[in-house]
Amino acid sequence: MNSINWSEKVKNLDKTIRNEIGIDGESEIRHILIKVQTKSAEVIEPAFIVGEDEIFLDLFVLSPEGLGITSATVLKDTIQSIGVIGGVSSEKPDGAECVSGSDDVSTLYQ
C-alpha cells in the first residue's frame, strides 16, 4: 500500500503558497488550516492535522459557529484532495492588521 504523507504535503504546499504571494517564510507556522475532500459528498473544513499514520489522518475541525474544536479521524484511502486555506504562525498578529471585509489574501496567512 502506497500511503501519502499528508502532513508533509500540506507543509510543502503552504510554503509554496507563501512564496508565491510574497509572505515572509521566516515565521514558524503553528497550524495550517486545510479543507479535506473525501469520497463522500462532505467536505471537512476548516481543520488542521494533529497526527497521522499509514491508515488514518487525525484532524481537529474548527466549528463554523465558533463553538470550539471537534476531533475527527479520516481513513486516508477515502481522501480525494486536501487544500490549504491558510496558516497561523506562532507569533500573535497585530489586531489592527486584520481588517474585517478585506480582500487581501495575506490575512489568511498570519
Secondary structure as UniProt FT lines:
FT   HELIX           6..21
FT   TURN            25..26
FT   STRAND          29..38
FT   STRAND          43..52
FT   STRAND          56..62
FT   TURN            64..65
FT   STRAND          69..75
FT   HELIX           76..78
FT   STRAND          79..89
FT   HELIX           95..97
FT   TURN            100..101
FT   HELIX           105..108
//
